[in-house]
Amino acid sequence: MKHLTIAAGVTVLALALAACGSSDPEPTTAGGGASAPAAAGGKVGVDFPRADSDFWNSYNKYVPQMATEQGVDLMPPTNSQNDIAKLVANTQALVSQGAKVMIMAPQDTGAIAATLDSLAEKKIPVVTVDTRPDKGNVYMVVRADNKAYGTKACEFLGEKLGGTGKVVQLMGALSSINGRDRAEAFRDCMKTKFPGITVFEEPTEWEGTKAASMLQTRLEQHPDIKGIYMHAGGVHLAPTLQVLKAKNLLVPSTDPKHIFVVSNDGIPQEFTAIRAGEIDATVSQPADLYAKYALFYAKAAAEGKTFQPGPTDHDSTIIQLPNGLEDQLPAPLVTKDNVDDPNLWGNQVK
C-alpha cells in the first residue's frame, strides 16, 4: 500500500484523503468536526447491526478479513440485531473490555446520540457505517450518497414508464437517515421530473414481511402498477419476488404485464435476478468498501490522525457534517448492461 509523507515527517496511509490534514492528535473543529482521536494505537470494537440481511451478512464477513489485511487490532464483534438497546449495551461492554475506537451502524439514527456523547466524553472516536447519526459527534461516517440512490431509482423507473403510470416505493425505516434520504430523493425527483407518475409509499421498517404484505395490498388495489422501488434488496428482494410470482407477474420486460423493479444493495441475489429478468436494476451499495474504510478510519483515529473535507484518492468525497465528517463512497447503478462487471463486489462474493 502506498504512503504519503506529511509535515512532521510522519508517514500515513495514502488510502486517506489526498489532501489529508496533519497528524496532530487534536480533533478537526471546522463546522463541528470529528470527535477527538484516541491515543496512538488501541483495540477497535465493532458492532454489526443485523444478521437477517444478505447485504449486512456480506459486510459482516468482510470486516474480520479486512481487519487482518490492514493490521487492525479488532475485538470479537458483537451484533445488535437491529435493536438500539442492544447496540448501547454492546458498546458499553466493548468499551469496558478496552475498546479505544468504536465502529457501529446504528439503524435508529436519532436514538444513538446519548451513546455518542458518552463516548466523546471518554475520548473514544466513533466510525459509523452506512448510517449517519442525527446528533452526536462522529470521527467519520463511511457511507454512500443515499439521496443519489433515490434519484437514480426515480430516473430509471421514470424513463422505463415513459413518465406516466403508478409505482410503489417500499421504503426502509423513516427513523433512519437512509430511509429518509432515499424516500425524499425518490419523491422529489418524481414530482420534479415525472409528475405524471403516481407514487404509493410504504414504510416497511426494513422488514421483508411488511414489504410483502404492503405490496400485495397495493397490487390488489391497483393492478395497473408498473414500477417498484425497493430501498433494500437484502430484505425486500425475496418477498417482492414471491408476491410477483404468485400473481404471475414475473414476466420478461417485453411483456406488457412486466413490472419494472429497481433495488438498492448490489447483493449477488439481485444480480442473479437482473440476469433472469426478474428485476431490472439495483444500486450497488459497497459492502466491501464499507468494511475497508471503516477499518481504515478506525485505525487512523486510534493513531491520532485527522482529515479534512475534499476529494479522496479512492474516488469518493469527504464532506463536512454538523457533527463530524462523512466519506461518501461511489455506488453505481447496475442493469443488465453492466451486471457482469467483475469490479462489482456482488460478483466477487464466494
Summary of the structure (lengths in Angstrom):
residues: 350
radius of gyration: 20.7
end to end distance: 24.4
largest distance: 67.2
contacts: 1280
relative contact order: 0.17
helix: 37%
strand: 21%
